[in-house]
Amino acid sequence: MIPQSKDFILDVELWPQENNNIRTTMIEAFRNFSENENFNILDFVNNSYIILIRIRCSKKQYEKILNYRDVRTVDLPPRYSLDYSLLETSISEIPNPDSLKKDAPSIAVLDSGISTNHPLLRTSIGDTRSYNEDGNSNDETGHGTAVSGIALYGDIEDSIKSKKFIPYFYILSGKVLEDKQSMSETFLENKIEKAVKEFYGEYNCKIFNFSIAFIDKPYQGGKVSSLTLTLDNLSHELGVLFIISAGNLSLNDIRSKLDAKRKYPNYLLENSNILEPANSINSLTVGSYTKYDMGKVAKSYPKDPTYKPLAPVNSISPFSRIGFGIGGGIKPELIAHGGNLSIDLRSKNLNKNELGVISLNSKFVGNNVFSEDIGTSFSAPYITHLAGRILSNSKGYSITFIKALLIASADSSLVKIHNITDKNDLVKMKGYGKVDEDFLFKSGEESVILFSSDKIQNNKNHFYEIPIPESFFDGKKRKRQITVSLSYNSSARNTRISYRASRISFRFVKSTSLEEVTKMFNKATTADEYENIKEYSSNRNISSKLRSKGTNQSSTWQFQQPKKSRDKFFVIVTRNDFPWGDKVGKEEEEYSLVISIQDKEAIEPKLYTQIKEKLDQKIKTSQIKN
């Protein structure tokens, strides 16, 4: 429905054209049309995959625009969701954060700005820039400061308790949101592209937090938003990572579901789809789980049974939006602490006090340097923090490796969702699960991570034999597992049946020899033939068909008491692009493969030592043959 005001802003999409000359002619023709009809062009996005023009027009002009030959779609500009009802908390002593080295990496937060004089931020801010018309980079809403605090320090509650605030990287702040919910005359797509290219070019920044969602654009099938398309193609072009919040159900949404007798968590399966641009296939999308179940009011009246949490501890947050994404891909891939809600059973009021995430207060006075809020806006930067810590260990790590390592470290069993039994519904809600931070950063004999970053051509296979020691299959019944994760970036187009151009996936197979596996896969020259190859599926948590619908893929195999066999395990990575992908994909697309082997319940685990010995022996044998 168009606004009733005298004039209003619209986003007009023209039919995309690969040829630059045709695009230029089309845009120039539309300019002439605007002059003849006397409406204003405010901004435009022009590239090989999308042509968007933001205009200001009247109702009469709008009707003429609808009938213009080259117009593909006409839509109102999206609104942006900010969950930032910050609640102050105070501390009597503010510790001085550790100093960063000059060569520490940088991550960027694209949001509402940042409070540069906050005592826990000021020494770790690398740069602040505004991409709005007014040029003001200050954080007037507090959202960007709260997001930046979590991105920088991770679990701030733990930092307060330990009195240690340890930064691992610099924060770059790009202000792309307006201070008020007014309609900008500049496309957010252009702001984002400019910010990303500047921070990437000047600081080699490769990780960008994006806790922004279009509150009126839940994904309901069909094509994705222009911003989603922009993020995906920037990721593919530059090799950068966007970490995006899944979006939230509003309190009104939740009330209406409860009033309609819908129960948590089942109501999340009804019209609670992720908000754009969380649909971005090359990004990591983050949902929310709960950490607490007793809010402020319940603490004040502990004997009153009226105050109930909507969700139990370590379950999906009652506001967290769910997948799947475009093409049935797994979204969100990860979940992190984002808060809970309680309900007053008499008044039906919902409350979030003391059920949320602690972060930094942009409007601090004296000791009021901390704030609390709920939302996936504050779960996403926790994953950004983990990604930044991985990068701080080695700047040489590729973005695809960081993505693959994060999803390989996720454990769906760490989050319990009651009353939902369908496996696909569980994956919709929590993706691959919650990242096990201990596994991610602490090494030991019981866990081993193997990884490879490589490039692959279309219609090619890469073969990996997993060096599993015999002891992994010995002994009594115990939990042991192998997790395989793969990540890559693909170019994308909104005008094709298949949104992503490149199709890279993996198979986990059991066979007697590498020669046998090679022969089987090299005979499969088409996508259909490849799909018919059977994967080892015993005690597998996510099927190859489901995980391969996205660019971030992972499955885990459990081995409780495996039978001894001379067979070996292999991972085969295959690229088989869609026919139209040749024109926009790269000749060699980069991917990263991570294989995690765990035997935590072994009496005397020596997994790391034994795998290292097997690999060392293979290297020696190879040298002798050469």
Secondary structure, DSSP 8 states (H G I E B T S, - for coil): ----SSEEEEEEEE---SSHHHHHHHHHHHHHHHHHHT-EEEEEEESSS-EEEEEEEEHHHHHHHHT-TTEEEEE----EE-----EEE--S---------TT--EEEEEES---TT-TTTTTTEEEEEE-STT---S-SSSHHHHHHHHHHHS-HHHHHHHT-----SEEEEEE-S-SSS---SS-HHHHHHHHHHHHHHHH---EEEE--EETT-B--SSS--HHHHHHHHHHHHHT-EEEEE--B--HHHHHHHHHTT--TTGGGGSS-B-BTTTT-TTSEEEEEE-S----HHHHHSTT-TTEEESS-TTSB-TTB-B---GGG---S-EEEE----EEETTT--EE-TTSSEEEE-TT--TT--EEEE-STTTTHHHHHHHHHHHHHH-TT--HHHHHHHHHHTEEGGGS--TT---HHHHHHHHTTEEE-HHHHH--BTTEEEEEEEEEEETTEEEEEE----GGGG-SSS---EEEEEEEE---B-SSSSSSBS--EEEEEEEES-HHHHHHHHHT--SHHHHHTS----TTBSS-HHHHTTSSEEEEEEE-SS----S-EEEEEEEE---GGGGGTS-SEEEEEEEEEEE-TT-SS--HHHHHHHHHHHHHHHHHHH-
